[in-house]
Amino acid sequence: MQENTWLVAFIVPAFLLFVGLEYWLAKKSGKANLFNYASSVSNISIGIAERLLNLFITGSFYALYVYLHKHFALFSIPNHWSIWVLLLLATDFVWYWYHRLGHEINLLWGAHIVHHQSEEFNYTVSARITTIQAVVRNLFWCILPIVGFDPLMVITILVVHGAYSFFTHTQVIGKLGWIEKIFITPSHHGVHHASNEKYLNKNYGDIFVFWDKLFGTFQKEEEKPIYGLTHPLKSHSFLWQHFHYYFELAEACRRSGSIVQSFKIIFGKPEQLDQHIRADIEKSLLAEKRSFHMTSRFRWYITLQVIVALGGLFFFTLYFNEWSVAEKWLGASLLLITLINCGALLEQQQWVYAVEVVRALLVCSLIAFEQQSFGFLGVSLLVVLMVSTLDSVEETYYRWLYKQ
């Protein structure tokens, strides 16, 4: 599987192509408001992190599927065209229950909630998948090789499955008539992403609509969907978006004062969690936002970082198998710190300058490692640390960043 990472790399330009096409169509039809700058940056940043970290674990899951199929397969299922159809149905069935349980169990919702935080609904939202969610999803799909499906067939179908779900995250495609009686469409999935009361916990299917109809969770689009969470996060922090719900669960368990009650909280339903907890911990853990006008310079600075991160992800994926372990971790750390920086800038966090310094140190380390020059490493790190501690440099940075 690792030999095919060059194919995975081209997901990046394909994603940008379709996002660009969607934006062009939205703008042409007078619906440019379907995109929000800060939200789009957050969505793409989360997607980059998931694609990046998945490079380190995807091969492991394929190996796990092979192991499970070899030692625990219940049936010997042949590779026949009819089996591909059966596998697609089985994959979508497993997805339905993975997805539904992801909304009904707090521990799983903590991984999936990130996908629902955006108050927009467009192709960038499809990228809001965390590595934690990807791990949970792959664990559910372990049932497929155990049943007896060939692991390579499973991986192939999962690629098709993932590609289809990308195209259901858009508002530029309206209702599709008879197709909606068979397949999950953008209209159906838009209902799933909505916070309207009648739309909550509906339309869990990914490709086929009949699972929702069979298990009583189908809802067609009627009133205009209001996208996002019932209690909006109101934060574009890369780190907070990923981990806030686990902080909320930890605080709820602490307040419960009981192991039994904590267990019920962790495996209970999200709607049963005290909704005041988030506001309480945000006061203690998040800095208060300052009034800030996003200048064109500020916007272009963040945009440049996102473009560099996307390019970095493309080449990181393309040459992943040729890099040493140290190069992989340095490169991944550099990309992740860039994504954290984008979120911190959008939130006007006070520690953005420190993040810039860490990024500069990582760049020097990566260059030194590539050149195998420890002398350059020592000198460059010393220079960065000395320059970064000068008050005038930090003041110039903030003045350049926030002034017109």
N, C-alpha and C positions, 0 to 999 in steps of 0.2 A: 504493500500500500504506500510506503514511503517514497517509492520511485515516482509516484504520480503527483507529487506536491506542485510540480510546475503547472499541471492542469488547474489545481486549486487556486494558483496565483491569479489566473485570469478571471476569477470571480470578482476581483476588485474593479477592473475596467468595465466589466459587464454591469456591475452594480451602478457605477457612475453613469454609464450610458443610459440606463433605464430611469434613473433618478433625474437626469438632465432632460430626457424626453418627457417625463411626467411633468416636470416644472414648466417646460415649454408649452405643453398642452394646457396646463392650468392657467398660465399667464395669457395664452392666446384666447382662452374662453373667459377671461376676466376673473379668475379664481386664484390669483397669485397668493392670496391670504391663506391658502391651504398649507403654505409653508411658513414657518417661523424660524428666524435665523438661529437664535440661541437654542431652541429645541432641536433643530436639525443638526447643529454641532454636537449636542449631547447624544442624539441618536447614533450618529456616525461614529463618535468616539467609543461608545459602548460596543458597537459592532466591530470596530477595529480590534479592540481588546479581546473580544470573544474569538475572532478568527486567529489572532496571534497566539493566544494561549492554547487553543485547540490543536495547533500544530504539534504541541508537546504531548497530547493525550490521544489523538485520533488513532494513531497506530496501535496504542495500547488496547483500545476498545476493539479494534479489528482482531488483534491477537486473542482477546478475551472471547470474542464470538467464535473464533476457530477452536479454541480450547473447549468451550461449552458444547459446540457441535460435535466435536470428536469424542468427548467423554460422556455427554449427557443427552444427546439427541434422542427423542422419543420415537421418531419415525425417520425413515430414509426417503426423503422427498426428492424426486428427480428434477433435472433442469429441463423443463418443457414449457412451451409458450403458455399453456393454461396455468402452470404453476406461477408464472410471473403475475398473472391476473390475481390469483389466489393470494400471493404474497403482498401485492398492493393493497388488497382488501384487509388482510391481516395487519399490515403495518398501520393502516388508517384506523383500524379498530383499537390497536394498542395505543395509538396517538390520542384517540378520543378519551380513553380512561386516564392516560398520563396527564392530559390537559385538564380534564375535569377534576382529578384529584389535586392537581396543582392549584386549583381555585378553592378547593374545599378543605385543605389541610394546611395549617399555618406554616409548618416547616417547609413544605413544598412551595407555598405561596411566596415565601421569602425569596426564593430563587426566581419565580415567575413574575412577581410584581413589577420588576424593572421594565418588562415588555409593555406594561399597561400605564406607565407613568406619563407618557407623552399626551398632551392635550391636542395634538394634531393626528391626522391619520393619512399617511402617505408612505411611499416606498422607503424613506429613511427609517420609519418606525419598525419595519421588518428587521432592521439590523439590531434592534434593542434586545439582544439575546446575551445572557451572561454565560460564562464558562460553567458556573455552578448549575445553571439550568441545563446546559448541554450535557453535563455529566449525569444529572438525574434522568434526562430523556434517554440517554444511551443505556442506562441501567434498566429502564423499562423495556427497551428493545432487545435485551438479552433473552427474553422469552422466545423470540423468533428462531434463533439457532437451536435453542433447547427443544422446540417443537420439531425441528428437523430441516429448516430452510438453510440452504448453503450460505455461508457468511459473505461470500463475494456477491451473491444475489441480494442479500440483505443490504449491504453497503450501497449497491447500485440503486436499489429502490429508495433508500433513504435520501440519496442525492436528488432523485426525481421528486420525492415528497417535499424536500426543502425548497426546491426551485418553484414548485407550484405555490407554496404558501407565500412566497415573496410577492407574487402578482395579485394576491387578494388584499394587499395593504394599499389601497388607493381609493380616491374619490372621483377621479377623472373618468372612471368607468361606471356607468349607471347600472340599473337593473337589466338582467339578461334573459328575461322571458322564461321559456321552458327549461333552459339550462339550469336555472335555480332550483328546479325540482329534483335534480340529480347531484349537482356539484355545489360545493361551497364557493360563493362568489364574493367579490368585494362588498356587495350590499350585505350579505350574510355576516361576513367577518367584521364589517363596520359595526354591526349590532353587538358583536362580542366585545368590541373595544369601547363600547359606550357605557356611560355611568347613569343613564336614565334608569329609573327603578324597574320598569317593565323589561329592560334589556339585560339586567344583571344575571350572571351565571347562565347565559344562553349561548348556543351555537359553538360548541367545543370542537366540532369536526374540522378536519384540515382539507380534505379533498372531497369526500362524499357527504351529502347532507342527511342521508338516511339514518346515520347513527343517532343524531340529535332527535329525529322524529321517532325513532324506535324507543329511546330512553327518556322522552318527554322534556328535552331541553332545547327544542327548536323555537325560534321566534323570528318571523319575517320583519323586515324594516317597515315601520309605519311612520311614526313621528321622527323628526330629524335627530340623529344621534348627537349626544354631547360626549365628546371623547375624553378619556383620562380616568383617573380614580375618583371614587365617591368623595374622598378626602384628598384633594390635590397635594402633591408634594411641594410645589413651589420652590424647587431648588434645582439648579443645573450642575451641582457639584458631582463630579465623576465618582468620587468615593462614597458620598452620602447616598446617591442613587442606588449604588450597589448593595450597601450594607445597613441602611436605616431600619429595615424591617426586622433584621436580626437583633439590632439594639432594642427595638420596641419589644420583641419577644423576651429578651433577657431582662428588661426592666419589669415586664408583666410578671415574669416568673419570680423575680426578686420581691415584688410587692405581694405576691400570693402567699409567701412564707410557708409553702408546703410543697414537698416533692410530688405528691399525688396531684395537687392543683397545677403545678408546673407541667407535669406530663399532659394533663388535660388541655393546657394552653398550647403547648407545642404541637399537639396533634388535633387541636380543636379547629373550629371554623374561623376564618378571618373576621367575619362580621360580629363575632362574639368578643373580640379583643377590645379593650378599653381604648376608644378613639382619642382620648385626651393625652395618652402617653406620648405620642409623637411630639405634640406641642411642648410638653414638659422637657423632653430630652433635647429638642432643638434649641431651647433657651440656654441650656447648659453646654451643648457641644458645638453649636453653630454660631459663628460671629454674626452680629446684626448687620444687615445689608445697608450700605450707604446709598444715598441718592446719587445716581450716576447716569450721565448721558453717554451712550455708546457712540463714540466718534468713529469716523470712517477709518482713521489710523488704527484704532483699537480693533475694529472689526476685521480689517485686512491682516493685522498681526495674528489674530486667532485663525482666520481662514488659511493663511500661509502655513501655520502649524498643522492644521488638519490635512492640507494638501501634502505636506512633507510626510505626515504619518501614514497617509494612504499609499504614497509612493514607497515609503519604507516597508509597509506591510507587503506590497507587491514583490519587491526585491527580496525581502526576508523570506517570503514563502517560496519564491522562485529558486533561491539558492540554499534553502534550509538544509538539505542533505549534504551540502558541501562545507558547511560551517562546523567548527569545533564546538564543544559544549560551552566553553567560556565565551566564544563569540556569540553564540545563541543567547546566552543569558544577558550579556552586555547589551546586545541589540534589542532584545525584548524589554529590558529595563529602560532603555532610552526611549523606546516608543511609548511605554506605559507612563513614564514620567511626563512625556509631552501631552498625553491625553489628560492626565491629572492636572497639568498646568492649564489646559484649555478650560476645564471645569472651574478651577480656582479663579481664573481671570473673570469668567462670567459671573461668579459670585463675589468678586472683589475681595477675595480672601487676603488677609494681611501677610500671609506667608508665601505669596507668589514669587517674591524675589529669591527666597531660599530655594524654591523649586528650580528657578532659573540657574542658580549656582550648582545645584546637584546635577542638572542636565549638562552644564558645561563640563563638570568633572567626568561624567559618563562619556561625553564626546571625546575628551582627551584620552580616557582609558581605552576606548574602542580603537582610536587611531594608533595609540601606542602598541596595543596588542596586535593590530594588523601589521604594523611595521616591526614588531618584535624589538621595540626599543624601550628598555626600562629607564634609560637616561631621559628620554623625551617625556615619559610618564611622570617621573619625579619632578622635573622642571616645570612642566605644564600644570600639574596639580598645585605646585607651590605658587605659581604665578596667579592662577585662578583664585586660590584662597586669599592671597595677599590683596589682590585688586578688589575682590568682592567685599572685603571688610571695610573698604573706604566709604565713609558716609556720603561723599560726593557722588560716587558711582551709583549707589542705591537711590539717592535723590534724583539724579539725572534719569535713571530708569523709570521711576514713577512719573516724573514730569513729562517725559517723552510719551509714556503710555497713555496717560489720562488727559493731557492737555490737547486743545485743538491745534 
